[in-house]
Amino acid sequence: MQINIHAEISQIPVKEWNALVKDNNPFLRHEFLSALENNGCVSDQFGWHPCHIAIYENNEDNNVLIAAMPLYTKMNSYGEFVFDHAWADAYQHNNIPYFPKLVSSIPYTPASGQRLLCLPDRRDEVFPLLIQTIQQFAQQQNYSSFHCLFPQSDEQDWMESYGLLTRHDCQFHWQNQNYNSFDEFLAKLEKRKRKNIRQERRRVEQQNITLRVLDGDSATDQDWSNFASFYQQTFAEKHGTATLNEGFFKEVAQKLPEQTILVLADTANGKCIAGSLMFASDTTLYGRHWGCSEQVDKLHFEACYYQGIEYAIKHKLQTFEPGAQGEHKIARGFVPTLTRSSHWLNNSPFEESIKNFTQHEQESVAHYMKSLKSPYKDC
């Protein structure tokens, strides 16, 4: 076997990388990750430096990719959605560098998916090799730690058995109970929740707003220009850092047209004033970004949640992950869902303290999730 650390995903063959991706997950596809790199969304400016791991096996004089991991050197904790600021502060207060660190994640994307990519019959062989490679790489380059964010459950269980620390958090996901229509979904909700959703959708109609659901083929350059403007404005209003750009949106739409869903909202005179961006795998819809140039009552719920639920029902997708946080999603049919991440510390003096922290965090998340009431009848 040959193990390489790649500073650009373009150095890894597209077809071989994508052959390792399960469920046609859009965020793990070579096209998505390369679009981030091609358009400067992961760069020195934002503190994300690609160092993807690839394991090759020589087969008839050809190197064949049998395993890989999306991996980044991080100079900050921005865009991760698993917050470790207290850890970084503890290191800083003791004059110990916390950055750089290693992170296996999809930048700016708190969605669960593979992190340890490999051929199906090779995982018992290559999973330990991937972890060993990361640990050796971290020790050689003096990284403080390794963080695997939002992995699949089976990967998480394996990493926990391998000694990595586990953190828990809660998101709110929608599950398709084989619905044939939006009304059938509503019928499963408590009466008050059902009434509230109908009122919110009616409120958008009363303001003469038209919704357009587009994909990468049907969305025009002007549509992407409008959405990029909405995206930028959202971060400007929140005093955040807008890391994505129009070039990225267009490239992903061109390369993954059937998996890219753009919902745009138009006024009665045809002015585009808002939009939400989603992506789809073979089984799951992922809500990602929202922005608007004019405030319209309840439009955010319509564009980001109800249009997504309708899309999932129509295309028979099993799950809709609308993004991180947001307890208000419960009233709109989303249910608490546990998310996890794995962490390895490189000779840290705080390992025992951090281990205790993760255990208390797990208990706190479990208590929080248990306290939440389901929006569905007879639950």
Protein Blocks (a to p, Z undefined) as FASTA:
>chain_A
ZZdddfbfklpcfklmmmmpghhiaklpmklmmmmmmnopacfknopacdddcddddeeh
iacdfbdcdddddfbfehklpacklmmmmmmmnopafbdcdddddehiacdcdfbdcdfk
lmmmmmmmmmmmmmmmmmmnopabdcdehiafklmmmmmmnopacddddddddddehiab
fklmmmmpcfklmmmmmmmmmmmmmnopacddddfklpcfklmmmmmmmmmmmmmmnopa
cfbdfklmmmmmmmmmmlpccdddddfkopafbdcdddddfkbccdfbdcdfbdcehklm
mmmmmmmmmmmmmnopabdcebeehiklmmnopacdddddddddehiaklmmmmmmmmmm
mmmmmmmmmmpccfbehZZ
